[in-house]
Amino acid sequence: MFVGVQLGQVMSTLDGTIVATALPTITDELGGFERVTWVVTAYVLGVVATMPLYGKVGDLYGRKKVLVAAIALFLVASVACGLAQTMDQLLVARFVQGLGGGGLGALAMAVLADVVPARELGRWLGYQGVLFAISSVAGPLVGGLFVDHLSWRWAFLINVPVGLVAMGIVVFGLRIPYRRVPHALDWPGSVLLAAALACLVLVATLGGNDLPWTSAGLVGLAVGMVVLVVLFVRRERRAPEPVLPLALLRDRVMRVCVGVNFASGLLLWCGIFFIPLFVQEVRGVSPTRAGFVLMPLMFGAAFGTLVAGRGVARAGQYRAWPRAGSVLMLAGVGLLATLGLDTPVVVVGAFALVLGTGVGFSMQPSLVAAQNSAPQRDLGTATSTALLFRSLGNVVGIPIFGGILNAGLGDGPLTPTAFADALPVVFLAAVPVAAVAVVVSFRLQERPLRTEVAFESSVAPPSLAPDG
C-alpha cells in the first residue's frame, strides 16, 4: 500500500526536478524567457486550487478512487505538455497538470496518516524520504540526458509510463478501509481562494516587469486580491465545512507548522529553480551536469527527511528538527547569496546540500506535528492545509524571485556576467524568509504523539468496506 500511494508522489517529484533542469532549453525553443517562471507557477497554481478539496472528496468517494482520477488527469496533461507547440499551450497544460497534481501528495499523506499512528508516522515518512531521494537524484540526471540527447518534451512524456505503473498498483494493490464521511464541499470558498491566489501571482509576476508598480492595472489587481481575501475569510467563517478551516489555525502548533511549511516550500523551490539556472547561464555547464549540481539539494532534502523521521519515531519528539532545519535553511540561502562569476560548480553543490538538509529537517516533522495536533476527524483536512501552505510558498516565491531576477537583468544582453550579478540577489532576497522561519520554528510546542490510528480509534462499525 505504501509503495502504491507514494509512487504517484514520486512521479510529481520527478516531474518538478526534470522540468527545472530543462527550463532553459524549453524557453530557447518556445521563446518567452520573461515568462519562464510561469512554467512552474502555472502548475503550482493548479495544485493550490484543488489541494484543499482533495481531502474531503476522498472522504466522500474513497481516497483510492480519487487518487486514480488525480493520476489520470496528471497523465493526460503531461501528454499535452509534451506536445505543446507554443509557450501559451505549455502553460495551459501545466495548469491542468497541477489540477491533478494537487491530489498526489495530499491523498498519499492522508492515506498514510489513516493507517499509521503519529508516533510511527515519522519513521514511515523517513521511508518516503528514501523514495524521494531516488526520484530526486534521478530527476535532474534524467532531465539533463533528455535535453542533451533526446528532447525536452520527454521531461513531460516520461510521466506516462511511471503514472501507468502507479495507477496499476493503486487499482489492484491498494486495499484500505473506507467509511463514507458526508461532506459539504465548499465550492464558493475554493473559487475565492483560487481567484485571490491568481491575483497574487499576477501582481508578483507582472509588477515591475510588464507593468509599473503604480500602474492602474497592477493596483486594480492588488485591490481585487484584498477584496477576494476578505470575501474568502467571511465565507470560511460561515461555511458548514470550509475549504480552509480557520478553526484549525487557532491551534498554535498548526499555525507554526503552516508557517514552517510555507517557508520550506518557498526556499526549496528557490533552490530547485535558480541553482540549475545559475550553473547553466553563468558557468556554462550542460543540462546533464546541471542535473548533477541539483542533486545535492535533493539528496540533502531526502537525507534530512529520513534522519528526522527516524529521530521523531525513536524519541517521540519533533520540536528540535524544524528548529535545526530552519537554521540550516538560513545558512544555505546565505551561502548561495555569495555566488559569483568564478564560483566553482562543486561549491554551488555544497551550498545546495546545506539548504536541502535544512528543508528535510523542517518539512516532514512539522507535518507530523500538524497531523498530531488535529482531531482525528480532521486529519485529511489538516494534512491538506499544511501541504497547501507548502505549495503556497512556491506560488508566492517563484514569481517574486523571478521578478527580482528580471529586474536585475534589465533590458541588456543576457550574458553570464549579467546572470552572475542578478542571481545572487535572488538568494539574498530569500534570506529574510529563512530568518523568519527560524523565529517561527522556535515557537513550536512539543506535544505527546498519538499512538493509535484513525480507524482503530474511530467510533465507526468494526466492519469497514474496502476502498475499491
C-alpha positions in Angstrom: 0.0 0.0 0.0 2.8 2.4 0.9 4.6 1.9 -2.4 1.3 2.3 -4.3 0.3 5.6 -2.9 3.8 7.0 -2.8 4.6 6.2 -6.5 2.3 9.0 -7.6 4.1 11.4 -5.4 7.4 10.2 -6.8 6.0 11.0 -10.2 5.3 14.5 -9.1 8.8 14.9 -7.7 10.4 13.6 -10.9 8.3 16.0 -12.9 9.4 19.0 -10.9 13.1 18.3 -10.9 13.2 17.2 -14.6 11.4 20.3 -15.7 13.6 22.6 -13.6 16.7 21.2 -15.5 15.0 21.6 -18.9 13.7 25.1 -18.5 16.5 27.0 -20.3 16.1 24.7 -23.3 12.3 25.0 -23.3 12.5 28.7 -23.5 15.1 28.6 -26.2 12.7 26.6 -28.4 9.4 28.1 -27.5 10.6 31.6 -26.6 9.3 33.7 -23.8 12.1 33.7 -21.3 10.4 36.5 -19.4 7.6 34.0 -18.6 9.9 31.1 -17.7 8.7 31.2 -14.0 5.2 30.6 -15.2 6.2 27.1 -16.3 6.5 26.3 -12.6 3.9 28.8 -11.3 1.1 27.6 -13.6 1.5 24.1 -12.3 1.5 25.1 -8.6 -1.5 27.4 -9.1 -3.5 24.4 -10.3 -2.2 22.4 -7.3 -3.3 25.0 -4.7 -6.6 25.5 -6.4 -7.5 21.8 -5.9 -5.5 20.5 -3.0 -7.8 21.7 -0.2 -10.7 19.8 -1.9 -9.0 16.5 -2.4 -9.1 15.6 1.3 -12.9 16.0 1.6 -13.6 14.5 -1.9 -11.5 11.5 -0.7 -13.7 11.2 2.4 -16.8 11.3 0.2 -15.8 8.8 -2.6 -12.9 6.9 -1.2 -9.2 8.0 -1.4 -8.4 5.2 -3.8 -10.9 6.3 -6.4 -10.0 9.9 -6.1 -6.2 9.1 -6.3 -6.8 7.2 -9.5 -8.7 10.1 -11.0 -5.9 12.5 -10.0 -3.2 10.4 -11.6 -5.2 10.1 -14.8 -5.7 13.8 -15.1 -2.0 14.3 -14.4 -1.1 11.9 -17.2 -3.4 13.4 -19.8 -2.0 16.9 -19.0 1.6 15.6 -19.1 1.0 14.4 -22.7 -0.4 17.8 -23.6 2.7 19.4 -22.1 5.0 17.2 -24.2 3.1 18.0 -27.4 2.9 21.8 -26.8 4.0 24.0 -29.7 3.8 27.4 -28.0 4.5 28.7 -24.6 0.8 29.5 -24.1 -0.1 25.9 -24.9 2.5 24.7 -22.4 1.3 27.0 -19.6 -2.3 25.9 -20.0 -1.3 22.2 -20.0 0.8 22.8 -16.9 -2.1 24.4 -15.1 -4.3 21.3 -15.9 -1.4 19.1 -14.8 -1.5 20.9 -11.5 -5.2 20.2 -11.1 -4.3 16.5 -11.0 -1.1 17.0 -9.1 -2.9 18.6 -6.2 -4.2 15.2 -5.2 -1.0 13.2 -5.5 0.7 14.4 -2.3 -2.4 15.3 -0.2 -4.0 11.9 -0.7 -0.8 9.9 -0.2 -0.2 11.7 3.1 -3.8 11.3 4.2 -3.8 7.5 3.4 -0.6 7.1 5.4 -1.9 9.0 8.4 -5.1 7.0 8.3 -3.3 3.7 9.0 -0.1 4.7 10.8 -0.2 6.3 14.3 1.5 9.7 14.8 4.3 8.1 16.9 5.3 5.9 14.0 4.4 8.3 11.2 7.9 9.9 11.3 9.5 6.6 10.6 7.3 6.0 7.6 7.9 9.5 6.3 11.5 8.6 6.6 10.9 5.7 4.3 9.2 8.1 2.0 12.4 10.1 2.1 14.2 7.1 0.6 11.8 7.1 -2.4 12.1 10.9 -2.5 15.9 10.5 -2.6 15.7 8.1 -5.6 13.4 10.3 -7.6 15.2 13.5 -6.6 18.5 12.1 -7.7 17.1 10.6 -10.9 15.1 13.7 -11.9 17.9 16.1 -12.6 20.0 13.4 -14.3 17.2 12.2 -16.5 16.2 15.7 -17.3 19.7 16.6 -18.4 20.0 13.4 -20.5 16.7 14.1 -22.2 17.7 17.6 -23.1 21.2 16.7 -24.3 20.3 13.5 -26.2 16.5 13.4 -26.9 14.2 16.4 -26.4 12.9 18.5 -23.5 9.4 17.1 -24.4 10.4 13.8 -22.7 10.6 15.8 -19.4 6.8 15.5 -19.5 6.2 12.3 -21.5 8.3 10.3 -19.1 5.3 10.7 -16.7 3.2 8.4 -18.8 4.9 5.0 -18.1 5.6 6.0 -14.5 2.0 7.1 -14.0 0.6 3.9 -15.6 2.6 1.8 -13.2 1.4 3.9 -10.3 -2.2 3.6 -11.4 -2.0 -0.2 -11.8 -0.6 -0.6 -8.3 -3.3 1.6 -6.8 -6.1 -0.1 -8.7 -5.1 -3.7 -8.0 -2.9 -3.4 -4.9 -4.4 -0.7 -2.6 -6.8 -2.1 0.0 -7.7 0.3 2.7 -10.8 0.5 4.9 -13.3 3.0 3.5 -16.0 4.7 5.5 -18.0 7.3 3.7 -17.9 10.6 5.5 -20.5 13.0 4.2 -19.1 16.5 3.4 -20.5 19.7 2.0 -17.8 20.8 -0.5 -17.0 24.4 -0.2 -17.1 25.4 -3.9 -17.5 29.2 -3.3 -14.6 29.1 -0.9 -12.5 27.2 -3.4 -13.3 29.7 -6.2 -12.5 32.7 -4.0 -9.2 31.2 -2.8 -8.1 30.3 -6.4 -9.1 33.8 -7.6 -7.2 35.5 -4.8 -4.1 33.4 -5.5 -4.3 34.1 -9.2 -4.3 37.9 -8.4 -1.4 37.4 -6.1 0.6 35.5 -8.7 -0.2 38.2 -11.4 0.9 41.0 -9.1 4.1 39.2 -8.2 4.9 38.3 -11.8 3.9 41.4 -13.7 4.9 44.0 -11.1 8.0 46.0 -12.0 8.4 44.0 -15.3 5.4 44.1 -17.6 3.6 46.7 -15.6 4.9 49.5 -13.4 4.1 49.1 -9.7 1.9 52.2 -9.7 0.0 51.3 -12.9 -3.8 51.2 -12.8 -3.8 47.6 -13.9 -1.5 46.4 -11.1 -3.2 48.5 -8.5 -6.5 47.0 -9.6 -5.2 43.5 -9.3 -3.8 44.3 -5.8 -7.2 45.8 -4.7 -9.0 42.8 -6.2 -6.8 40.4 -4.3 -7.5 42.2 -1.0 -11.3 42.1 -1.7 -11.2 38.5 -2.6 -9.3 37.6 0.6 -11.8 39.5 2.7 -14.7 37.7 1.0 -12.8 34.4 1.4 -12.4 34.9 5.2 -16.1 35.8 5.5 -17.1 32.7 3.6 -14.9 30.4 5.6 -16.3 31.7 8.9 -19.9 30.9 7.7 -19.3 27.7 5.6 -20.5 24.5 7.2 -17.3 22.8 6.1 -14.8 25.5 4.9 -12.1 24.6 2.3 -9.5 26.2 4.7 -10.8 25.8 8.2 -9.9 28.9 10.2 -10.6 26.9 13.4 -7.6 24.7 12.7 -5.4 27.8 12.5 -6.4 28.8 16.0 -4.2 26.0 17.3 -0.7 27.3 18.0 1.0 24.2 16.7 -0.9 24.3 13.5 0.0 27.9 12.9 3.7 27.3 13.4 3.6 24.2 11.2 1.9 26.0 8.3 4.4 28.8 8.6 7.4 26.4 8.6 5.9 24.5 5.6 5.4 27.8 3.7 9.0 28.9 4.2 10.3 25.4 3.5 8.4 25.1 0.2 9.5 28.6 -0.8 13.2 28.0 -0.1 13.2 24.5 -1.6 11.8 25.7 -4.9 14.0 28.8 -4.9 16.9 26.3 -5.0 15.3 23.9 -7.5 14.5 26.7 -9.9 17.5 29.0 -9.7 20.5 26.8 -9.0 20.3 25.0 -12.4 19.8 28.4 -14.0 22.9 29.7 -12.3 25.2 26.9 -13.3 23.9 26.8 -16.9 23.9 30.5 -17.6 26.9 31.6 -15.5 29.2 28.6 -15.5 28.1 27.4 -18.9 27.5 23.7 -17.9 25.3 21.3 -19.9 21.8 20.4 -18.7 23.1 17.0 -17.7 25.8 18.5 -15.5 23.3 21.0 -14.1 21.3 18.0 -13.0 24.3 16.7 -11.1 24.6 20.1 -9.4 21.0 20.0 -8.3 21.5 16.5 -6.8 23.0 17.7 -3.5 19.9 19.9 -2.9 17.5 17.0 -3.4 19.7 14.5 -1.7 20.0 16.8 1.3 16.2 17.1 1.5 15.7 13.4 1.3 18.5 12.6 3.8 17.1 15.2 6.2 13.7 13.7 5.9 14.9 10.2 6.6 17.1 11.2 9.6 14.4 13.4 11.1 11.7 10.9 10.5 13.5 8.1 12.3 14.6 10.5 15.0 10.9 11.5 15.7 9.8 7.8 15.8 12.7 6.9 18.2 12.3 9.8 20.6 8.6 10.6 20.2 9.5 14.3 20.0 9.6 16.5 16.9 10.3 20.1 18.0 14.1 20.1 17.7 14.1 19.1 14.0 12.3 22.1 12.5 14.4 24.4 14.7 17.7 22.9 13.4 16.3 22.8 9.9 15.4 26.5 9.8 18.9 27.4 10.9 20.4 25.3 8.1 18.0 26.9 5.6 19.1 30.3 6.7 22.8 29.3 6.3 22.1 27.7 2.9 20.5 30.7 1.2 23.0 33.0 2.9 25.8 31.0 1.3 24.1 30.9 -2.1 23.8 34.7 -2.0 27.6 34.8 -2.1 27.8 33.1 -5.5 29.8 34.9 -8.2 31.1 34.6 -11.7 34.1 32.4 -10.7 32.4 30.3 -8.0 33.3 26.6 -8.7 30.4 24.3 -9.5 31.3 22.0 -6.7 31.0 24.9 -4.2 27.5 25.6 -5.6 26.6 22.0 -4.9 27.9 22.2 -1.3 25.8 25.2 -0.6 22.8 23.5 -2.1 23.4 20.5 0.2 23.1 22.7 3.3 19.9 24.2 2.1 18.4 20.8 1.2 19.3 19.3 4.5 17.6 22.1 6.3 14.4 21.7 4.2 14.4 17.9 5.0 14.7 18.6 8.7 11.9 21.1 8.6 9.2 19.8 6.3 8.1 16.4 7.5 8.5 16.7 11.3 6.3 19.9 11.1 3.8 17.9 9.0 3.8 15.2 11.7 3.2 17.9 14.4 0.3 19.3 12.4 -1.4 15.9 11.9 -0.9 15.1 15.6 -2.4 18.4 16.7 -5.6 18.0 14.7 -8.6 15.9 15.8 -8.7 12.5 14.0 -11.9 13.5 12.1 -9.9 16.5 10.6 -6.8 14.5 9.7 -7.2 14.8 6.0 -8.1 18.5 6.2 -5.1 19.2 8.4 -2.8 17.3 6.0 -4.2 19.2 3.0 -3.8 22.6 4.9 -0.2 22.0 5.8 0.6 20.9 2.2 -1.4 23.8 0.8 0.8 26.3 2.6 3.9 24.4 1.5 2.7 24.8 -2.1 1.8 28.5 -1.5 5.4 29.1 -0.7 6.1 28.1 -4.3 3.2 30.1 -5.7 4.4 33.3 -3.9 8.1 32.8 -4.1 8.8 31.8 -7.7 7.1 34.8 -9.3 8.6 37.2 -6.8 12.1 35.8 -7.2 11.6 35.7 -10.9 10.6 39.3 -10.9 13.7 40.2 -8.9 15.8 38.3 -11.4 14.2 40.0 -14.4 14.7 43.4 -12.8 18.3 42.6 -12.2 18.9 41.5 -15.8 17.2 44.6 -17.1 17.0 45.2 -20.9 20.6 44.4 -21.6 22.1 41.3 -23.2 21.6 38.0 -21.3 25.3 37.5 -20.7 27.0 35.3 -18.0 28.2 38.4 -16.2 24.6 39.7 -16.1 23.3 36.5 -14.6 26.2 36.4 -12.2 25.2 39.8 -10.9 21.4 39.2 -10.8 21.1 35.6 -9.4 22.8 36.2 -6.1 20.4 39.0 -5.4 17.6 36.4 -5.7 19.1 34.2 -3.0 19.7 37.3 -0.9 16.0 38.2 -1.1 15.3 34.7 0.3 17.4 35.3 3.5 14.6 37.3 5.4 12.2 34.4 4.7 14.6 31.9 6.2 15.2 34.3 9.2 11.5 34.5 9.9 11.3 30.7 9.7 13.9 30.5 12.4 11.9 32.7 14.7 8.6 30.9 13.9 10.1 27.4 14.4 11.3 28.3 17.9 7.7 28.9 18.9 6.7 25.3 18.1 5.2 23.5 21.1 6.1 19.9 21.9 3.0 17.6 22.4 2.8 13.9 23.0 2.4 11.9 19.8 -0.7 9.8 19.4 -0.1 6.0 19.5 -3.4 5.0 17.9 -4.5 5.2 14.3 -7.7 6.8 12.9 -9.6 3.6 12.1 -8.8 1.9 15.3 -9.9 4.8 17.4 -13.0 5.5 15.3 -16.5 5.0 16.5 -17.5 3.6 13.2 -18.6 -0.1 12.9 -15.7 -2.6 13.0 -16.6 -3.9 9.6 -15.5 -1.4 7.0 -15.8 -1.8 3.3 -12.5 -1.9 1.4 -11.9 1.2 -0.7 -12.2 -0.4 -4.1 
